[in-house]
Amino acid sequence: MGTAGRLSRNLSWIHSVAVIVGTMVGAGIFVVTGTAAELMGPAVPLGFLAGLPVVFSTALVYAVFMSGPLGEHPGGAYMHISRTWNSTLAGYVFIWLKVVAFIGAQAVFAIGFGNAIRYWPVFRFLPAEWWAIAFLTVLFVLHLVGVDVFGRAQAILTGLLVAVLLLLGLPGLFQIDPGNFSPLFPGQLYADGLVEPFVAGTSALFFSYIGFESLAQTAGETENPRKTLPRVFAGSVLFIGLLYLLVSVVVLGILPWEQVAGSETPLTDAAATYFPVGTAGIVAVGSLLAYATTANAGYMSPSRILYALGRDRLLPDALTHVNDRFGTPDVGLTLTWGIAVAFVLTSTFSYALSISLAALLFMYIAHALSLVALPHVNPTLYERSGLRFGPVTVAVIGLFSAGSMLVFLSQTISLADLGPAIQQLLAGNVGEALLSSSLLLLGIWLAVGLLVYAGYRLSIDDEFPARLPFAFLEE
């Protein structure tokens, strides 16, 4: 184990709620209904309902792990997988696939923020890229000066975002035309059956839920995390599901699905029918808040993952350095800022973005299957969980989550793209090849990660323990 600095526990349950809600309610809430309506018509609210048990079961997987000794420490899925199987490699493989996507997402959110702020002419004196860098710098300072400062900012921003969404959504409930939901499954979309379009639409909607796993990275800095985080995981996911349901019912209840389908501003279009003035401005404020809350919560994740990997001596110990004054992992935060800014300046974040969904789904699958195996391969750790379901219940939860993620993964990656992408790669068209196949890019990034893993393991002077040490879990 590395000699890691101690993080400060200054996050309350309110901050935890703000982290998960702010992460999940991203800017996509303003557009995702249009994307899904194009695939499944007026059945979008049913798609949100169908996706909710999947997200809830996946959140329960995290809740079980977080209710035990692992809930005291950052690292999230890496810690859970590696300690279940007693293998740093098992945890490292899946978190390595995801960590660059976390940082790439910061660049994407920052660019989105830069574009959103330019809605107002007074802010157009700078291009979106420079606003993005300024935004990333503000996030860096906010996270550096104290996790409590980050938590308070997240709570305020998330509260404002939810208020905006309720302001836009609640009045629309009184304007709904039930006729817009008939027929619920229009023939032009469902002529070949219900399953394929419904699954495709539900998959698109599921991606609006993702990000809740970022809450696991706050474990080392949350007060009483074993009790707080499992409750927040379960309760917040249900709240977000109802919020998304509200938005989709209002949008499709007010506008015909043909008008919603493919619209880039469905919530704006719907709200404009019952808000006399200022709809676009309200949505612009909401978009700005959504980018800010998602990016602010997500900025924490890479540095805590790097902290956990450094603590297990898979990466340099410098990544576990904690600022003496502020109690935050300053090296990891600085590295996150530098890579995200580089993504923005070089416009290469599309590479990270192209693998982010597939990487996340692979991680969810491995995480869920680890819970299924936990009572059998590591009964000691399982018995110390505060939220301890029976082995059969655990298996049902984990297998349902993993199976659902496999379905969504089939909508995300394509084996058919792999062959042509390899041909492009061999022809020297590296950039086009990598962007044309997320599977190829994932494979190359995994190979790089395995080289880093093997190289650093060989470079450390002392013997790596045959079994992973658990003593630090009791600190």
C-alpha positions as CSV (number, residue, x, y, z in Angstrom):
1,M,0.0,0.0,0.0
2,G,1.1,3.6,-0.6
3,T,1.4,6.1,2.2
4,A,-1.6,8.2,1.5
5,G,-2.6,11.5,3.0
6,R,-5.9,11.6,4.9
7,L,-8.9,13.2,3.2
8,S,-11.2,15.5,5.3
9,R,-14.7,14.3,6.1
10,N,-16.8,17.5,5.6
11,L,-19.6,16.4,3.4
12,S,-23.1,16.0,4.9
13,W,-26.1,14.0,3.6
14,I,-27.4,17.2,1.9
15,H,-24.2,17.5,0.0
16,S,-24.4,13.8,-1.0
17,V,-27.9,14.3,-2.3
18,A,-26.8,17.3,-4.3
19,V,-23.9,15.3,-5.8
20,I,-26.1,12.5,-7.1
21,V,-29.0,14.7,-8.2
22,G,-26.8,17.3,-9.8
23,T,-24.9,14.6,-11.6
24,M,-27.9,12.7,-13.0
25,V,-29.9,15.8,-14.0
26,G,-27.6,16.9,-16.7
27,A,-28.3,19.1,-19.7
28,G,-29.6,16.1,-21.5
29,I,-32.9,16.4,-19.6
30,F,-33.7,19.3,-21.9
31,V,-33.2,17.3,-25.1
32,V,-33.5,13.6,-24.3
33,T,-37.3,13.4,-24.7
34,G,-36.9,14.5,-28.3
35,T,-34.3,11.8,-29.0
36,A,-36.4,9.1,-27.4
37,A,-39.6,10.2,-29.1
38,E,-38.0,9.7,-32.4
39,L,-37.4,6.0,-31.5
40,M,-40.5,5.1,-29.4
41,G,-43.1,7.8,-30.0
42,P,-45.5,8.8,-27.1
43,A,-44.4,5.8,-25.1
44,V,-41.4,7.8,-23.7
45,P,-42.8,8.0,-20.1
46,L,-43.2,4.2,-20.1
47,G,-39.5,4.0,-21.2
48,F,-38.5,6.1,-18.2
49,L,-40.6,3.8,-16.0
50,A,-39.0,0.7,-17.5
51,G,-35.5,2.1,-17.0
52,L,-36.1,3.0,-13.4
53,P,-35.9,-0.6,-11.9
54,V,-32.6,-1.1,-13.9
55,V,-31.1,2.1,-12.4
56,F,-32.5,1.3,-9.0
57,S,-31.0,-2.2,-9.0
58,T,-27.6,-0.8,-10.1
59,A,-27.8,1.8,-7.3
60,L,-28.6,-1.1,-4.8
61,V,-25.4,-2.8,-5.9
62,Y,-23.5,0.3,-4.9
63,A,-25.5,0.6,-1.7
64,V,-24.6,-2.9,-0.5
65,F,-20.9,-2.3,-1.1
66,M,-21.0,1.2,0.5
67,S,-22.7,-0.1,3.6
68,G,-19.6,-2.1,4.6
69,P,-16.0,-1.3,5.3
70,L,-15.4,-0.3,1.6
71,G,-17.9,2.5,2.2
72,E,-15.4,4.4,4.2
73,H,-13.0,5.0,1.3
74,P,-12.9,6.5,-2.2
75,G,-12.3,4.4,-5.3
76,G,-15.9,3.3,-6.0
77,A,-16.2,0.3,-8.4
78,Y,-12.4,-0.2,-8.3
79,M,-12.4,-0.8,-4.6
80,H,-15.5,-3.0,-4.7
81,I,-14.4,-5.2,-7.6
82,S,-10.7,-5.5,-6.4
83,R,-11.7,-6.4,-2.8
84,T,-14.4,-8.9,-3.8
85,W,-12.0,-10.9,-6.0
86,N,-8.8,-10.1,-4.1
87,S,-7.3,-8.8,-7.3
88,T,-6.1,-5.3,-8.1
89,L,-6.0,-6.2,-11.8
90,A,-9.7,-7.1,-11.8
91,G,-10.7,-3.7,-10.4
92,Y,-8.0,-1.8,-12.4
93,V,-9.1,-3.0,-15.8
94,F,-12.6,-1.7,-15.5
95,I,-11.8,1.6,-13.8
96,W,-8.9,2.3,-16.2
97,L,-11.4,2.1,-19.1
98,K,-13.5,4.7,-17.3
99,V,-11.1,7.2,-15.8
100,V,-10.1,8.9,-19.1
101,A,-13.8,9.1,-20.0
102,F,-14.5,10.9,-16.7
103,I,-11.9,13.5,-17.6
104,G,-13.1,13.7,-21.2
105,A,-16.6,14.3,-20.0
106,Q,-15.3,17.3,-18.0
107,A,-14.1,18.8,-21.3
108,V,-17.5,18.1,-22.9
109,F,-19.4,19.7,-20.0
110,A,-17.1,22.7,-20.1
111,I,-17.7,23.2,-23.8
112,G,-21.4,22.9,-23.2
113,F,-21.2,25.5,-20.5
114,G,-19.2,27.8,-22.8
115,N,-21.9,27.5,-25.5
116,A,-24.7,27.9,-23.0
117,I,-23.3,31.1,-21.4
118,R,-23.0,32.6,-24.9
119,Y,-26.8,32.6,-25.1
120,W,-26.6,36.1,-23.6
121,P,-24.8,38.6,-25.9
122,V,-22.8,40.1,-23.1
123,F,-20.8,36.9,-22.8
124,R,-20.0,36.6,-26.5
125,F,-16.7,38.5,-26.3
126,L,-15.0,35.1,-25.7
127,P,-15.3,31.9,-27.8
128,A,-16.9,28.9,-26.1
129,E,-13.4,27.2,-25.7
130,W,-12.1,30.0,-23.5
131,W,-15.2,30.0,-21.4
132,A,-14.7,26.3,-21.1
133,I,-11.1,26.7,-19.8
134,A,-12.3,29.5,-17.4
135,F,-15.0,27.2,-16.1
136,L,-12.6,24.3,-15.6
137,T,-10.3,26.6,-13.7
138,V,-13.1,27.7,-11.4
139,L,-13.9,24.1,-10.7
140,F,-10.3,23.3,-10.0
141,V,-10.1,26.1,-7.4
142,L,-13.5,25.2,-5.9
143,H,-12.4,21.6,-5.4
144,L,-8.9,22.5,-4.2
145,V,-9.9,24.9,-1.4
146,G,-12.0,22.3,0.4
147,V,-14.5,19.6,-0.1
148,D,-17.0,21.5,2.1
149,V,-16.8,24.4,-0.3
150,F,-17.5,22.1,-3.2
151,G,-20.4,20.5,-1.3
152,R,-22.1,23.9,-0.5
153,A,-21.7,25.1,-4.1
154,Q,-23.2,21.8,-5.4
155,A,-26.1,22.0,-3.0
156,I,-27.0,25.6,-4.1
157,L,-26.6,24.9,-7.8
158,T,-28.6,21.7,-7.6
159,G,-31.4,23.4,-5.6
160,L,-31.7,26.1,-8.3
161,L,-31.7,23.5,-11.1
162,V,-34.5,21.5,-9.6
163,A,-36.4,24.7,-9.0
164,V,-36.1,25.6,-12.6
165,L,-37.3,22.2,-13.8
166,L,-40.3,22.3,-11.5
167,L,-41.1,25.8,-12.6
168,L,-41.1,24.6,-16.2
169,G,-42.8,21.3,-15.6
170,L,-45.5,21.6,-13.0
171,P,-47.7,24.2,-14.8
172,G,-47.6,22.0,-17.8
173,L,-49.5,19.2,-15.9
174,F,-52.6,21.3,-16.2
175,Q,-52.2,21.7,-20.0
176,I,-51.9,18.0,-21.0
177,D,-54.0,16.6,-23.8
178,P,-54.5,12.9,-23.2
179,G,-55.2,12.4,-26.9
180,N,-51.4,12.9,-27.5
181,F,-50.8,9.5,-26.0
182,S,-53.2,7.7,-28.4
183,P,-52.1,5.5,-30.0
184,L,-49.4,4.8,-27.5
185,F,-47.5,2.7,-30.0
186,P,-47.9,4.3,-33.4
187,G,-47.8,1.9,-36.4
188,Q,-45.1,3.8,-38.3
189,L,-42.7,3.1,-35.4
190,Y,-43.9,-0.3,-34.2
191,A,-44.9,-1.9,-37.5
192,D,-42.4,-4.7,-37.0
193,G,-43.2,-5.3,-33.3
194,L,-43.0,-3.5,-29.9
195,V,-39.7,-4.9,-28.6
196,E,-37.0,-3.4,-30.8
197,P,-38.1,0.3,-30.8
198,F,-39.1,0.2,-27.2
199,V,-35.7,-1.2,-26.2
200,A,-33.9,1.3,-28.4
201,G,-35.8,4.2,-26.9
202,T,-35.4,2.9,-23.3
203,S,-31.6,2.6,-23.9
204,A,-31.5,6.2,-25.0
205,L,-33.4,7.3,-21.9
206,F,-31.1,5.1,-19.6
207,F,-28.1,7.2,-20.6
208,S,-29.8,10.3,-19.0
209,Y,-29.7,8.4,-15.7
210,I,-26.0,7.7,-15.7
211,G,-23.5,9.3,-13.5
212,F,-24.9,8.4,-10.1
213,E,-21.8,6.2,-9.4
214,S,-19.8,9.4,-8.9
215,L,-21.3,9.5,-5.4
216,A,-19.2,6.5,-4.4
217,Q,-16.1,8.7,-4.9
218,T,-17.2,10.9,-2.0
219,A,-16.9,8.0,0.5
220,G,-13.6,9.2,2.0
221,E,-15.0,12.6,2.7
222,T,-18.6,12.0,3.8
223,E,-19.8,12.0,7.4
224,N,-21.0,8.5,8.5
225,P,-20.8,7.2,4.9
226,R,-21.9,3.6,5.6
227,K,-25.4,4.9,6.6
228,T,-25.6,8.1,4.6
229,L,-24.5,6.9,1.1
230,P,-26.7,3.8,0.7
231,R,-29.8,5.8,1.6
232,V,-28.8,8.6,-0.7
233,F,-28.2,6.2,-3.6
234,A,-31.6,4.6,-3.3
235,G,-33.7,7.7,-2.5
236,S,-32.1,10.0,-5.0
237,V,-32.5,7.6,-7.9
238,L,-36.2,7.3,-7.2
239,F,-36.6,11.1,-7.0
240,I,-34.7,11.6,-10.3
241,G,-36.9,8.9,-12.0
242,L,-40.0,10.8,-11.0
243,L,-38.6,14.1,-12.1
244,Y,-37.7,12.7,-15.6
245,L,-41.2,11.1,-15.7
246,L,-42.8,14.5,-15.0
247,V,-40.8,16.2,-17.8
248,S,-41.6,13.5,-20.4
249,V,-45.3,13.5,-19.5
250,V,-45.5,17.2,-19.8
251,V,-43.6,17.5,-23.1
252,L,-45.5,14.6,-24.8
253,G,-48.8,15.6,-23.2
254,I,-48.6,19.1,-24.7
255,L,-47.0,18.5,-28.1
256,P,-47.8,15.7,-30.6
257,W,-45.0,13.2,-30.6
258,E,-44.2,13.9,-34.2
259,Q,-43.3,17.4,-33.2
260,V,-41.2,16.3,-30.3
261,A,-39.3,13.6,-32.2
262,G,-35.9,14.8,-33.1
263,S,-36.4,18.3,-31.6
264,E,-33.3,19.8,-30.0
265,T,-35.4,21.9,-27.6
266,P,-38.5,19.8,-26.7
267,L,-38.9,21.2,-23.2
268,T,-38.5,24.7,-24.5
269,D,-41.1,24.1,-27.2
270,A,-43.6,22.6,-24.7
271,A,-43.1,25.3,-22.1
272,A,-43.5,28.1,-24.6
273,T,-47.2,27.0,-25.0
274,Y,-48.0,28.0,-21.4
275,F,-45.3,30.5,-20.5
276,P,-46.2,33.8,-22.0
277,V,-42.6,35.2,-22.1
278,G,-39.1,34.2,-21.2
279,T,-39.2,30.5,-21.8
280,A,-36.0,30.4,-23.8
281,G,-34.2,32.4,-21.1
282,I,-35.4,30.1,-18.3
283,V,-34.3,27.0,-20.2
284,A,-30.9,28.7,-20.9
285,V,-30.5,29.3,-17.2
286,G,-31.5,25.7,-16.6
287,S,-29.0,24.4,-19.1
288,L,-26.2,26.5,-17.6
289,L,-27.1,25.1,-14.1
290,A,-27.2,21.5,-15.5
291,Y,-23.8,21.7,-17.0
292,A,-22.4,23.3,-13.8
293,T,-23.9,20.7,-11.4
294,T,-22.9,17.7,-13.6
295,A,-19.4,19.0,-14.1
296,N,-18.9,20.1,-10.5
297,A,-19.9,16.7,-9.2
298,G,-17.9,14.8,-11.9
299,Y,-14.7,16.8,-11.3
300,M,-14.3,15.0,-8.0
301,S,-14.2,11.5,-9.5
302,P,-10.9,11.3,-11.4
303,S,-8.8,12.6,-8.5
304,R,-10.4,10.1,-6.0
305,I,-9.9,7.2,-8.4
306,L,-6.3,8.1,-8.9
307,Y,-6.0,8.5,-5.1
308,A,-7.3,4.9,-4.7
309,L,-5.0,3.5,-7.4
310,G,-2.0,5.3,-5.9
311,R,-2.9,4.0,-2.5
312,D,-2.8,0.4,-3.9
313,R,0.6,1.3,-5.5
314,L,-0.7,0.8,-9.0
315,L,0.2,4.4,-9.9
316,P,2.8,6.8,-8.3
317,D,2.3,7.7,-4.6
318,A,2.2,11.3,-5.6
319,L,-1.4,10.9,-6.6
320,T,-2.3,10.2,-2.9
321,H,-0.9,13.6,-1.8
322,V,-3.4,15.6,0.2
323,N,-3.0,19.3,0.6
324,D,-2.0,20.2,4.2
325,R,-4.1,23.2,4.3
326,F,-7.3,22.2,2.5
327,G,-7.3,18.4,2.9
328,T,-7.9,17.7,-0.8
329,P,-6.0,15.6,-3.3
330,D,-4.2,18.4,-5.0
331,V,-2.0,16.4,-7.4
332,G,-5.0,14.5,-8.7
333,L,-7.1,17.6,-9.1
334,T,-4.3,19.4,-10.9
335,L,-3.8,16.4,-13.3
336,T,-7.6,16.4,-14.0
337,W,-7.5,20.1,-14.8
338,G,-4.5,19.7,-17.1
339,I,-5.9,16.8,-19.1
340,A,-9.3,18.3,-19.4
341,V,-7.9,21.6,-20.6
342,A,-5.7,19.7,-23.1
343,F,-8.8,18.0,-24.4
344,V,-10.5,21.3,-24.9
345,L,-7.6,23.0,-26.6
346,T,-7.0,20.1,-29.0
347,S,-10.6,19.2,-29.5
348,T,-9.7,15.5,-28.9
349,F,-12.4,14.9,-26.2
350,S,-14.4,13.1,-28.8
351,Y,-12.1,10.1,-28.4
352,A,-12.8,9.9,-24.7
353,L,-16.5,10.5,-25.3
354,S,-16.8,7.7,-27.9
355,I,-15.8,5.1,-25.3
356,S,-17.4,6.5,-22.3
357,L,-20.8,4.8,-22.5
358,A,-19.4,1.4,-23.4
359,A,-16.7,1.7,-20.7
360,L,-19.3,2.6,-18.1
361,L,-21.6,-0.3,-19.1
362,F,-18.7,-2.8,-18.9
363,M,-17.9,-1.4,-15.4
364,Y,-21.6,-1.7,-14.3
365,I,-21.7,-5.3,-15.5
366,A,-18.4,-6.3,-13.7
367,H,-19.6,-4.4,-10.6
368,A,-23.0,-6.2,-10.5
369,L,-21.5,-9.6,-11.0
370,S,-19.0,-8.9,-8.2
371,L,-21.9,-8.4,-5.9
372,V,-23.4,-11.7,-7.0
373,A,-20.1,-13.5,-6.2
374,L,-19.4,-11.6,-3.0
375,P,-21.2,-13.9,-0.5
376,H,-19.3,-16.9,-2.1
377,V,-15.8,-15.6,-2.8
378,N,-15.4,-13.1,0.0
379,P,-18.0,-14.0,2.8
380,T,-16.1,-12.1,5.4
381,L,-16.5,-8.8,3.5
382,Y,-20.1,-9.7,2.7
383,E,-21.0,-10.4,6.3
384,R,-19.7,-6.9,7.4
385,S,-22.2,-5.1,5.1
386,G,-24.8,-3.1,6.9
387,L,-27.2,-3.6,4.0
388,R,-27.0,-7.4,3.8
389,F,-29.6,-9.1,1.6
390,G,-29.6,-12.9,1.4
391,P,-27.4,-14.5,-1.2
392,V,-30.4,-15.3,-3.4
393,T,-31.7,-11.7,-3.3
394,V,-28.2,-10.4,-4.0
395,A,-28.0,-12.7,-7.0
396,V,-31.4,-11.5,-8.3
397,I,-30.4,-7.8,-7.9
398,G,-26.9,-8.3,-9.4
399,L,-28.0,-10.5,-12.3
400,F,-30.9,-8.2,-13.2
401,S,-28.6,-5.2,-13.3
402,A,-25.9,-7.0,-15.2
403,G,-28.4,-8.5,-17.7
404,S,-30.0,-5.1,-18.3
405,M,-26.6,-3.5,-18.9
406,L,-25.8,-6.2,-21.5
407,V,-28.9,-5.2,-23.4
408,F,-28.0,-1.5,-23.3
409,L,-24.4,-2.4,-24.3
410,S,-25.8,-4.2,-27.4
411,Q,-27.3,-0.8,-28.4
412,T,-24.0,1.0,-27.8
413,I,-21.3,-1.1,-29.5
414,S,-21.3,-2.8,-32.9
415,L,-19.1,-5.7,-33.9
416,A,-19.8,-4.9,-37.5
417,D,-17.8,-1.7,-37.2
418,L,-14.7,-3.4,-35.9
419,G,-13.5,-4.9,-39.2
420,P,-13.7,-1.7,-41.3
421,A,-12.1,0.2,-38.4
422,I,-9.1,-2.1,-38.3
423,Q,-8.7,-1.8,-42.1
424,Q,-8.7,2.0,-41.7
425,L,-6.2,1.7,-38.9
426,L,-3.9,-0.5,-41.1
427,A,-4.3,2.0,-43.9
428,G,-2.9,4.8,-41.7
429,N,-6.2,6.6,-41.0
430,V,-5.7,6.4,-37.2
431,G,-8.1,9.2,-36.2
432,E,-11.0,8.0,-38.3
433,A,-10.4,4.4,-37.3
434,L,-10.6,5.1,-33.6
435,L,-13.7,7.2,-33.9
436,S,-15.5,4.7,-36.1
437,S,-15.3,1.8,-33.6
438,S,-15.7,2.3,-29.9
439,L,-14.7,-1.4,-29.4
440,L,-11.4,-0.8,-31.2
441,L,-10.7,2.3,-29.1
442,L,-11.6,0.5,-25.9
443,G,-9.2,-2.4,-26.8
444,I,-6.3,0.0,-27.5
445,W,-6.9,2.0,-24.4
446,L,-7.1,-1.3,-22.4
447,A,-3.8,-2.4,-23.8
448,V,-2.2,0.9,-22.8
449,G,-3.6,0.4,-19.3
450,L,-2.3,-3.1,-19.0
451,L,1.2,-1.9,-20.0
452,V,1.0,0.8,-17.4
453,Y,-0.2,-1.7,-14.8
454,A,2.5,-4.2,-15.5
455,G,5.3,-1.6,-15.9
456,Y,4.5,0.1,-12.6
457,R,4.1,-3.1,-10.7
458,L,7.5,-4.3,-11.9
459,S,9.1,-0.9,-11.0
460,I,8.2,-0.9,-7.3
461,D,11.1,-2.1,-5.1
462,D,9.3,-4.3,-2.5
463,E,7.2,-7.3,-3.1
464,F,3.5,-6.7,-3.8
465,P,1.5,-8.7,-1.2
466,A,0.0,-12.0,-2.3
467,R,-3.3,-10.9,-0.8
468,L,-4.7,-7.4,-0.8
469,P,-4.2,-5.7,2.7
470,F,-7.4,-4.8,4.5
471,A,-5.8,-3.1,7.5
472,F,-6.3,0.4,6.2
473,L,-10.1,-0.2,6.0
474,E,-10.1,0.0,9.8
475,E,-8.4,3.4,10.0
